[in-house]
Amino acid sequence: MKIYTRTGDDGTTGLIGGQRLSKSDPRLDTYGTLDELNASLGLAASLLPASASQLLDPLHQIQSDLFTLGSHLACADPKYAQKLPSFSEDRITWLEQQIDAADAILPPLQQFILPGGTPAASHLHLARTICRRAERLLANFAASQPTPPLIFPYLNRLSDWLFTQARLVNQLCGVADIPWRA
Protein backbone atom coordinates (compact mmCIF):
# COMPACT_ATOMS: atom_id res chain seq x y z
CA MET A 1 0.00 0.00 0.00
CA LYS A 2 1.34 3.41 -0.92
CA ILE A 3 1.34 6.14 1.70
CA TYR A 4 0.16 8.72 -0.81
CA THR A 5 -3.20 8.52 -2.56
CA ARG A 6 -3.40 11.91 -4.32
CA THR A 7 -7.08 12.09 -3.33
CA GLY A 8 -6.40 15.06 -1.05
CA ASP A 9 -4.63 17.09 -3.72
CA ASP A 10 -7.82 19.11 -4.21
CA GLY A 11 -7.90 20.27 -0.56
CA THR A 12 -10.33 17.63 0.66
CA THR A 13 -9.95 14.54 2.79
CA GLY A 14 -12.01 11.41 3.21
CA LEU A 15 -13.86 10.45 6.36
CA ILE A 16 -14.53 6.92 7.56
CA GLY A 17 -17.45 5.90 5.37
CA GLY A 18 -16.26 7.75 2.28
CA GLN A 19 -17.65 11.27 2.73
CA ARG A 20 -15.18 13.98 1.62
CA LEU A 21 -14.73 17.29 3.44
CA SER A 22 -12.59 20.37 3.00
CA LYS A 23 -9.37 20.17 4.97
CA SER A 24 -10.45 23.43 6.63
CA ASP A 25 -13.61 21.85 8.08
CA PRO A 26 -13.89 22.13 11.90
CA ARG A 27 -14.18 18.32 12.12
CA LEU A 28 -10.73 17.92 10.58
CA ASP A 29 -9.27 20.72 12.67
CA THR A 30 -10.54 18.96 15.79
CA TYR A 31 -9.32 15.45 15.07
CA GLY A 32 -6.13 16.84 13.52
CA THR A 33 -5.42 18.52 16.85
CA LEU A 34 -5.98 15.20 18.61
CA ASP A 35 -3.38 13.76 16.24
CA GLU A 36 -1.00 16.61 17.13
CA LEU A 37 -1.62 15.91 20.81
CA ASN A 38 -0.89 12.24 20.22
CA ALA A 39 2.41 13.06 18.51
CA SER A 40 3.37 15.40 21.35
CA LEU A 41 2.76 12.56 23.82
CA GLY A 42 5.03 10.34 21.75
CA LEU A 43 7.75 12.98 22.02
CA ALA A 44 7.23 13.31 25.78
CA ALA A 45 7.42 9.52 26.14
CA SER A 46 10.68 9.43 24.20
CA LEU A 47 12.16 11.95 26.64
CA LEU A 48 11.15 10.18 29.85
CA PRO A 49 14.18 9.53 32.03
CA ALA A 50 14.59 6.12 33.65
CA SER A 51 13.42 7.58 36.98
CA ALA A 52 9.99 8.29 35.43
CA SER A 53 9.65 5.20 33.25
CA GLN A 54 6.43 4.20 35.04
CA LEU A 55 4.67 6.86 32.93
CA LEU A 56 5.53 5.13 29.65
CA ASP A 57 2.66 2.62 29.69
CA PRO A 58 0.04 5.21 30.70
CA LEU A 59 1.25 7.52 27.92
CA HIS A 60 0.90 4.71 25.39
CA GLN A 61 -2.59 3.91 26.70
CA ILE A 62 -3.59 7.55 26.29
CA GLN A 63 -2.17 7.59 22.77
CA SER A 64 -4.43 4.62 21.97
CA ASP A 65 -7.39 6.45 23.53
CA LEU A 66 -6.69 9.46 21.32
CA PHE A 67 -6.66 7.24 18.21
CA THR A 68 -10.03 5.82 19.26
CA LEU A 69 -11.53 9.26 19.86
CA GLY A 70 -10.06 10.54 16.61
CA SER A 71 -11.65 7.67 14.71
CA HIS A 72 -15.05 8.63 16.13
CA LEU A 73 -14.55 12.24 15.06
CA ALA A 74 -13.42 11.07 11.61
CA CYS A 75 -16.73 9.30 11.06
CA ALA A 76 -19.91 11.22 10.26
CA ASP A 77 -21.89 8.15 9.18
CA PRO A 78 -23.71 6.37 12.05
CA LYS A 79 -23.66 3.13 10.04
CA TYR A 80 -19.85 3.08 10.17
CA ALA A 81 -19.60 4.54 13.68
CA GLN A 82 -21.06 1.32 15.11
CA LYS A 83 -17.99 -0.57 13.84
CA LEU A 84 -15.46 1.72 15.54
CA PRO A 85 -13.65 0.79 18.76
CA SER A 86 -15.76 1.49 21.82
CA PHE A 87 -14.83 4.08 24.40
CA SER A 88 -16.11 3.87 27.96
CA GLU A 89 -16.28 6.07 31.02
CA ASP A 90 -13.72 3.72 32.62
CA ARG A 91 -11.03 5.63 30.73
CA ILE A 92 -12.02 8.86 32.52
CA THR A 93 -12.09 7.09 35.88
CA TRP A 94 -8.62 5.67 35.16
CA LEU A 95 -7.27 9.20 34.49
CA GLU A 96 -8.80 10.41 37.76
CA GLN A 97 -7.21 7.55 39.68
CA GLN A 98 -3.84 8.37 38.14
CA ILE A 99 -4.23 12.05 39.07
CA ASP A 100 -5.20 11.16 42.64
CA ALA A 101 -2.22 8.80 43.00
CA ALA A 102 0.19 11.49 41.78
CA ASP A 103 -1.39 14.17 43.96
CA ALA A 104 -0.93 11.93 47.00
CA ILE A 105 2.86 12.10 46.63
CA LEU A 106 3.28 15.60 45.19
CA PRO A 107 3.66 18.63 47.43
CA PRO A 108 0.41 20.61 47.51
CA LEU A 109 0.29 23.55 45.14
CA GLN A 110 0.48 26.83 47.02
CA GLN A 111 0.70 29.05 43.94
CA PHE A 112 0.72 28.92 40.17
CA ILE A 113 3.75 27.28 38.60
CA LEU A 114 5.49 27.88 35.31
CA PRO A 115 5.55 25.10 32.72
CA GLY A 116 9.04 23.66 32.57
CA GLY A 117 11.61 21.60 34.36
CA THR A 118 12.95 18.50 32.68
CA PRO A 119 12.54 18.06 28.91
CA ALA A 120 9.91 15.35 29.46
CA ALA A 121 7.92 17.49 31.91
CA SER A 122 8.17 20.49 29.59
CA HIS A 123 6.75 18.42 26.75
CA LEU A 124 3.93 17.17 28.97
CA HIS A 125 3.09 20.81 29.73
CA LEU A 126 3.13 21.54 25.99
CA ALA A 127 0.85 18.54 25.40
CA ARG A 128 -1.49 19.99 28.05
CA THR A 129 -1.84 23.21 26.04
CA ILE A 130 -2.52 21.23 22.86
CA CYS A 131 -5.16 19.27 24.77
CA ARG A 132 -6.81 22.52 25.87
CA ARG A 133 -6.82 23.73 22.24
CA ALA A 134 -8.44 20.45 21.20
CA GLU A 135 -11.15 21.11 23.79
CA ARG A 136 -11.79 24.58 22.37
CA LEU A 137 -11.95 23.25 18.82
CA LEU A 138 -14.24 20.45 19.94
CA ALA A 139 -16.60 22.98 21.56
CA ASN A 140 -16.78 24.85 18.25
CA PHE A 141 -17.36 21.63 16.30
CA ALA A 142 -19.94 20.30 18.79
CA ALA A 143 -21.99 23.48 18.42
CA SER A 144 -23.16 22.23 15.02
CA GLN A 145 -22.39 18.50 14.86
CA PRO A 146 -23.12 15.42 16.96
CA THR A 147 -20.11 14.64 19.14
CA PRO A 148 -19.05 11.48 20.97
CA PRO A 149 -20.47 11.97 24.49
CA LEU A 150 -17.36 11.11 26.52
CA ILE A 151 -14.82 13.13 24.57
CA PHE A 152 -15.35 16.39 26.50
CA PRO A 153 -14.84 14.92 29.98
CA TYR A 154 -11.96 12.78 28.73
CA LEU A 155 -10.05 15.75 27.26
CA ASN A 156 -10.80 17.89 30.30
CA ARG A 157 -9.46 15.20 32.62
CA LEU A 158 -6.52 14.49 30.31
CA SER A 159 -5.31 18.08 30.55
CA ASP A 160 -5.39 17.76 34.35
CA TRP A 161 -3.53 14.43 34.07
CA LEU A 162 -0.84 16.01 31.89
CA PHE A 163 -0.33 18.84 34.38
CA THR A 164 -0.07 16.44 37.30
CA GLN A 165 2.24 14.04 35.48
CA ALA A 166 4.53 16.89 34.41
CA ARG A 167 4.89 17.81 38.07
CA LEU A 168 5.46 14.16 38.95
CA VAL A 169 8.19 13.72 36.33
CA ASN A 170 9.98 16.76 37.72
CA GLN A 171 9.70 15.44 41.27
CA LEU A 172 10.97 11.99 40.25
CA CYS A 173 13.96 13.73 38.68
CA GLY A 174 14.61 15.97 41.68
CA VAL A 175 13.50 19.16 39.90
CA ALA A 176 11.33 21.58 41.87
CA ASP A 177 8.25 23.32 40.50
CA ILE A 178 9.06 26.79 39.21
CA PRO A 179 6.81 29.29 41.03
CA TRP A 180 5.17 32.07 39.07
CA ARG A 181 6.33 35.47 40.28
CA ALA A 182 4.07 38.35 39.30
N, C-alpha and C positions, 0 to 999 in steps of 0.2 A: 504494500500500500504506500502510495506517495504521500508525503506530508502536505504537499500543495495540491489544491484542487482547481484553482482559478475561478471558482464560483463567487468569491468575494471581491473580485476585481472591479465590480460595478458599485462597490460601497454598501453591499448588503451581506448578511450572513444568515445561515439557516438555523432554525430552531429544531429541537427534537420534535419530530412529526412532519417536518418538511417545510413549514411556513418560513418565508424569508422576510427579514426586517432590515431597515437601514441600520448601519453600524452606529448611528447617533441616537437610536431609540433608547429611552430610559431603561428598558429591560436589559439591554446589552451593557449599558453603563453600570447597572447594578451588579449583574453577575460577573462582569469584567473586573469590578472592584473586589469582589470575593476572590477572584483568581489572583489579583494583585496581592491581596491579604495572604492567600495561601503561599504564594512565592516568598513573601516576606517572612513567613513562619519557617519556610525551608531554610532561608538564610540564617535566621536566628538559631535554628537547630544546628546548623553547620558550625556555628560559633560557640556552642555550649562548651564550657570547660569541663574537664572530668569531674570536678567537684559539684557540678549541677547536672550530671548526666541523667538523673532521675526524671528530668523534664522531657527527655527525648521521646519516650513513648507517648506521653500526653500530647505533645506537639504533633506527632504523626497521627494520632487519633483525631485531633482537631482538623488537621489537613484533610482527612477523609470526610469528616463532617461537612467541611466547606465544599468539597466536591459534590456531596449529596445535595446540599442546599442549592448549589449552583445548577445542578441538573434540573431541579424543580423550577428554578427561575428560567431556565432555558427551554421550558416546555409550556406552550400556551394551549395545547390540545389535551383536554381531560382524558381522552381515550388513551393517549400515550402516558400521561402522568401516572396512571394506575400501575404501570410497569416499572416505574422508577424505584430506586431503593427507598425504603421507609425511613422516617425520622421521628423519633419519639421524645417525649418530655424527659425521659431518663437522661438524655444528653445534657439538658439544662441542669438537672439535679446533680449530675456528675461534676459539672463545672463549679457549682455552688459548694460541693463537698471539697473540691480541690482548693477553692478560695479559702474556705474555713480552716482547712488544714494548714495552709500557708500562714494565714493570719494568726493562728495559734502560736507560731514560733517567731513571727516578725515583731519587732518593737512597734507599739502603737504609734500611729501617725499623730503628731502634735501640730503639724503645719503642712502646707503644700510642699511638694518636693519637685525638683527639676528632673526631667527625663535624662538619663545618662547612667554613667558608671561603667561597667564592663561592656565590651562590644556586644555580647549576647543580650544583656539587659537593655542596652540602647536600642537594639533592633526589636526587642519585644515592645518597648515604648513606641517605636515607629509603627509597628504592626497595630498597636492599640489605636493610633490616630487613623490608620487606614480602615480599621474596623468601625470607628465612629463615622467616617465618611461613607462607608457602606450603609450604615444605618440611615444616614441622611438621604442617600440616594434611594434606598428602599422606601422610605417614607414618601418621597416624591412619586415613585413608581406605584406604590400601593394606593395612592390617592385615586388612581384611575383603572387599576388592574387587580384581579384577584391575586392574593399573595399567600404563600404557604403560611399557615397559622403560627408555627413555632419559630419562624425565622427571626422575628423581632426580639422575643425574649432571649433567644440563643445569642444573637449578636450583642445585645446589651450586656448579658452575663459574660460573654467572651471578652469584651473590652475590660471589664473588671478583672477577669482572670489574667489577662495580659499584664495589667498594671501590677497585680499582686505577684505574679511570677517574675516580673522584672525586678521587683524589690527582693524577692527570694534569691534569685540568681546572684544579685549583688551581695546579699548577706552570706551566701554559701562561699563566695569568693573573698569575703573579708572587706568588701567595699561598702562604705556607709552611704545612706541616702544623702542627696545633696539638697539642703534646705533652700527654699525660695526666699530671697531677701528683697523686700520691696524698697 
